[in-house]
Each structure stands twice: as C-alpha cells, then as structure tokens.
Amino acid sequence: MKDASLSRSGPIRPPLPATAARPRSALAARLPGLGLAVAVAVVATALGRLVPVVGGPVSGIVLGVLVAVAVRPGVRLRPGIACAGRGVLQAAVVVLGAQLSLGQVVRVGIGSLPVMLVTLAVCLAAAYWIGRRLGVVRDLRTLIGVGTGICGASAIAAVTPVIGAAEAEVAYAVSTIFVFNIAAVLTFPALGHLLGLGQHAFGLFAGTAVNDMSSVVAAATTYGGPAADYAVVVKLARTLLIVPVCLGLAALARRRARTADDAAGPASPGAVRVGRLVPWFLVGFLVLAAVNTAGLVPSAAHGPLGTLAVFLITVALSAIGLSTEPARLRRTGPAPLLLGGSLWLVVSATSLAVQFLARYV
C-alpha cells in the first residue's frame, strides 16, 4: 500500500488556514494596545493644543506614564503597545522627511552651518564626557545628547530603534529635554535682549540651542517675527543632522555587536554590507525629503503631513509612556536630569560663543 502522505500530485501539504491565520491573529493581538496608545495620543494632542509650549508628544508620554502608574496595562495590551512604541515611531520619522527640503540648508546660508555643526559636536562630546562622570548609562546619555544637540523628541525617536534603547530611558530622555525646553522659552528672549542680539542672530541662537519645534517657535516669536522665520528654517536644517548621526550610531552598534560575537567565540568571517548600517526608516526619511525637494509634494500637503508626523510621534511616545516602569525611573536617580541641564548650558553657551567669534552679532 502506498504511503498515505503521497498522491499523484505529490506530497500532501499542511492545511493553509492555520498558516494564513497567523498574520490576522498577530494583527488582532496588537489592536487593543494600539487602540489604547491612539486614545492616549488623541487626548494628549488636545492638551497640546491648549498648551502649545508643552505640545502633544510630551503630553503623550506624561499621560502614558500616569496611565501606567494608575492601571498597569495587562499582557493582552503589550503587543500593540510595543508595536506603537517601535513601528509607529519609525513611521513618524519617515513622515518627518516630507517637511524638509534638502535645499533648506543652502537657503539658511552656509554661514549658519558652522554654528550648527560646532554646537552638535560639542554637545555629543559633552554628553559622553559628563554622562560617564555622572554614571549615566550609555544609551540614556546618547538619547539626551542627540535630543539636546539636534531636535528633541524627533531625534530621540529616530535614534531609539537604532541603538535599541529601553522604554524607561526614552521616557526619561524626553522628559529631561522638555524641562529645559521650557526653561529656554522663558529665559532666552530676555537673554537675547540683554546681549543685544539682532533678529537673525537670535533666530540662529534659538534654532540651534532650543530643541523641539514648538519651543523654538515660542521662544523666537516672543523675540520678533523675523527671528521666528529664521529660527524655523535653521531648526529644519538642523533636523537633517539626524541622518549622519543615526548612520554613525548604527555603525557603532554593529561594531559593538561584532566585538561581542568575537568575544563569545570564533565566527565565520563575512562581508560587511553597507545596507545593513542604514535603517529602513532613514532611507524613507531621505526619500521623502528628496521628493519634497523636487517639488513633488504639494504645498497644500505640507501642513497635514506635519500634523500627521507629530501625531504619530505622540502615539509612539504615549506607548512608551504606557510601557514605562516608574520603579526603573526612580532607580535612575537625578543624574540624567543633571546631564540634561549641563548639556543645555553647554549648547547655549557654544551657540552664542560661535556667533560672537564668527562676528554674526
């Protein structure tokens, strides 16, 4: 008698429904957690509109933490919360590219690039040096460094999946950046008048020393309309620095992983593929920026796309807040806040110093 598993058409294959059902069940498993993150983000967005200086993303992470403390999300919600905290975060970075034009760096003037580049380099070096001496763990000092040196929550969102930072570290980094954004909004206009900065000089100062766009606009608008216009363009150009920084961090992460593998035991040598160093969402970010530069993104779409990017970041940060364990934040202690304050002062002083040395003011 022939084997029952064989027929004239060949071996009988396993039934498909079980395999086909897996994607649906995975999606269904994520929906409750995603729904909760979106609900928190909707409330956070409304609060952000009431208090623009705070903004939706920061409101999202705060509300998420409050919900996590009051009602710890159960196991059923975790897959969707994890998906929102990572996948939605990456999608938000891609959409951010639609707000940028690669030519904006040129339009703000080559003269402003030294201030941006020197400020970033000093900030990252200070984050490494001061962070180590304060005992801040590597990923957290990296997040606070890029958040302070580039563009706050957006930079943290871009870097988080590259280095694989924990949710608690992201929450602490965003909260730290927020504290000193508020301090900048309250103090920078008075400091600018005290130093006699012109409108463009203050716009350059605000665009390089304040992090999130809402805080940049708030501080610069207080100083004057021309300062606000210039600060926004500088801030958008500064956002492009996310790309080389993320590529550098991706290369470092891969190098550390290979070193760890070598220490664990001999491994077969393999060629390093450059493509693996480039996260997919950064490719998407650059593609959308290039499409926008070519004029293929209608002007009427810029506003809605910007709103979508902010909402996606709010959803992601809400999910990160929901994933936060307050006990881990307490164990972290005040050192990250001290690091954030130190970097804020370093970046502010460096921006002003470069401007004075280069005779911008």
N, C-alpha and C positions, 0 to 999 in steps of 0.2 A: 504494500500500500504506500502511495506517495505521501510525502510529508504534507501535513495539513496546511503548513505555512506557505506552500508553493502552489501556484496555479499557472495556467497557460500564459498569463500576462506577467508572471514573475512573482516575487515575494509579496505577501500581503503587507501593506504599510500600516503603521499605527493609525487609529482613527484621528482625524484632524480636529474635531471640535475642541478637545482638551487643549491642544496647542494653540488653536486660534483664539481660545477664550482667554489666554494669558494676558495679552495686551489690554483687553477690556477689563479684566479683574484688576490689573495694575492701575489702570486709569480710575476705576471705581474706588480703589483703595486710597487714591490721592485726593479725590474730590472733597471729602469732608474737611481735611486740613487746609486745602487750597481755599475752600469757601470761607473758613474762619479767617485766614490771612487777608483775603479780599475784604471781608466785612470790617476787620480792624482798620484796613487801609482806607476804606471809604470814610469811616469816622475820623481818622487821622487827617485825611485830605480836607474835610470840612473844618476841622480845628486849625489846620494850617492856613486856610483862607481867612479865618478870623484873626489869626496872629501870624502875619506873613514872615516876621523875623524868625519865628520858630520853624515854620514850614511843615509840610506833610511828612517827609521822611523821618525827621526827628520825632514828631508826634507819633508816628507809627511804631517806632522802636520803644518809646516810652509806654504807649498803650499796650503793646505786646508784652512787655515786662510786667506791667500791672496785672494783665490777664493771667500770665504765667504764675504770678505770686498768689492771686486770688483763687483761681481754678486751674490747677495744673493740668494741661492737656493730656488726655489719655493716649494709650497705644494706638487706638484707631485713627487719631489725628496726625500722628507723627510722620507717616509717609508724605502726606500732602504738604505739611509744614516744611519738611526737608526739601521737597521739590520747589516750593516757593522761595526758600532761602538760597537755593543754588541756581536752578534753571531759570526762574524769573529774574534773578539778579543778573545772569548772563545776558538774557534777552534785553534787559534795560540798558546794558552797556552798548549793545548793538544799536538800539534806537537812538541813543545819545549822539551817534555819529551823524544823524540826519540834521542836527542843529548846527553842525560845523562846516565851514568851508576851509579847505586846505590853504586857500589864498589869504585867509584872515591873518595868518602870521605875518605875511608881507604887508598887508594893509595897515596893521598897527605900527609898522615901521621897524626896520631892522634894529634901530637904536634901542627898542624896548627889550629885545631878546637877551642882552647881557644881564639885565635885572632879573628876568625870569630864570635863566639858566644858573646864575650865581646863587640866587635865593634857593633854588631847588637843591643844588649841590651842597650848600652849607647846611640846609635843613636835614638832608639824608645823613650827612656826616655827623651832625649833632645828635640825630636820633640814635645812631649806632653808639656813639661815644657816651652820651649822657644816659641813654637807656641801659647800657651794660652796667654803668656805675650805680644806677638806681635799682638794679636787679630785675628790670622788666624783661619778660621772656621775648625771644626773637620775633615771633610772629606779631605780637602786640606792638612792639616798638616799630616794626615795619609798617603796620597799619596806621599808627599815629603819625609816623614820619611822612608817608605818602599823602595822608589826609591833610596834614598841615602844609606840606610843600607843594601840593598840586591843586586838588579841588574837593576837599572834604569827603562827604558821603559818596560822591561819584567815584573818586579814586579808590576809596575803601571797597566799594562794590566791585570795581574792576580787578583789584589785587587779591581779594579774598579767595576766589576759586583758583588763582594761580599758585598761591602758597598753601592753600588748604587750611586756612585759619579756622579756629573753633568759633562757634556762635557767641560764646561769652566774650571772647576777645574782640569780635566785631562790635558787639553791643557797647563795650567799654570804650573802644576807639571812637565810635560815632558820638557817644555822649561827651567824651572829652573834647572833641573837635567843636561840638555845639556850644559848650561852655565858653570857649574862647572866641567863637564867632560873635556871640552876644557881647562879650567884652569889647571886641573890635568895633561893633556897631555903635556902642555907647561912647567910646573914647577916641576913635580915630578922627572924626571930624574936628573935635576940639584940638587934637594934636596937630592936625594939618594947618589950622588957622594959627596956632601958636608958632609953627615953623615957617609960616608964610608960603605954603605950597600953592602953586597955581592950579588951575582946574585939571590940566593934563597930568601934571605931576602927582596930584592927589589921586586921579584916576588910575595911574600906573601903580601907585602905592597900594590903593585898595584892591586892584586887580591881582596883585602879586602877594599881598600879605593877609587877605581875607579869603576864606575857603569856599563855602557854598555860595551859589549864585544869588540866592535870596539875601544873604547877608552882605554880599558885595554891592548889590543894588541899593539896599537900605543905607549902608554907610555912605556910598558915593552920591546918592540922591540928596541926602542931607547937606552935602557939601555944594552941590550945584548940578544943573543939567548937563553941561559939557563934561564934567567929571564922571557922571554916571554913564554917559555914552562911551567914553574912552575906557572906563573900568570894565564894562561888559565885554568889549572886544578883546581887551587884554586877558580877561578871565577865560573867554572861549579859546583863545590861542594857547593859554596855559594848559587848558584841558587836554590838548593834543600831546602833552608830555606824558600822559598816561601810557601811550603806546611804547616808547622806548623803555620806560621804567618797567612795565609789565614784561616786556621781552627779556630784559636783563634779569628780573626776578625768576622768570621761567627757566632761563639758562642756569641760574644758581641752584634752583630747586632740582633740576635734572642732574646737575653735577653732584649735589649732596646725595641724591638717591643712588647714583653710580658708585660714589665713595662708600656708602653704606653696604651696597651689594658686594663690593670688592672686599670689605672688611669681613663680611659674613662668609666668604669663601670664593674660590675661583669660579669665574663665569666665562662663558664663551664670548670672545670679542665680537662686537657688532658695530656697524657704521652708525654714526650719529645723524639722524635725519633732522634737518633744519625745521621741517614742517611740524615736528613734534614740539618744538620750542614755542610755537606760535599758537596760543589758544584760539579756538574757532571764533569766539565772540569778538576777539580783537580784529580778526580778519573781517568779520561782518561790520564792525565799527569803522574800519578804514574804507571798506567798500561803500558804505552809505555816505561817508564824508566825501569820497571821490565823486559819487553820484550827485551829491548836493553841489559840489564844486563845479560840475559840468552843467549845472542849471536844470537837471532832470527832476529835481524835487520842486514842485510848485511853491511859490512864496506863501500861498494860502495854506499849505500843509505844514509849514514850519511850526505854527502855534499849536495845532493839535498833536503833532509828533512830540513836541517838547512837553506838552501836558501828559501824553502817554508815557514818555520816559520817566517823568517824575512820579507818576502813579505806579509804574512797575517797580521803581526803586522803593516806593512806600510799601507796596505789597511785600517785597523781599525783606525789607527791614522790619516790617511787622512780624513776619515769620521768624526772623532771627530773634526778635524780642520774645515771641512765644516759646522759642527753644531755649531761652536763657535760664540758667540755674542761678538764682540770687546768691546761693551759698558760695558758688565759684567766684562771683564778683566780689563778695566780701573777703574771700581769701586773697584776692589780687592785691587789696590794700590801696593806699593813696599814691603809690609810686607812679602809675601811669598818668594820673592827673598832674603830678609834678613834672613829668616828662612833657605832657601837652603844654603846660604853662611855659616851660623853658623853651620849647620849640617855637611857640607863639612869639615870645620876646625875641628870640634869635632871628626868626624870619622877618619880623617887623623892623628890627634894627638893621638887618642886612639890606632889605629893600631900600630903606632911606639912605644908608651909607653908600650903596652903589649909585643911587641917583645923585647924591651930592658929589661923589668923586668923579662921576662922569659929566657933572655940570648940567644935569637935566633940570635942576631947580636953581 
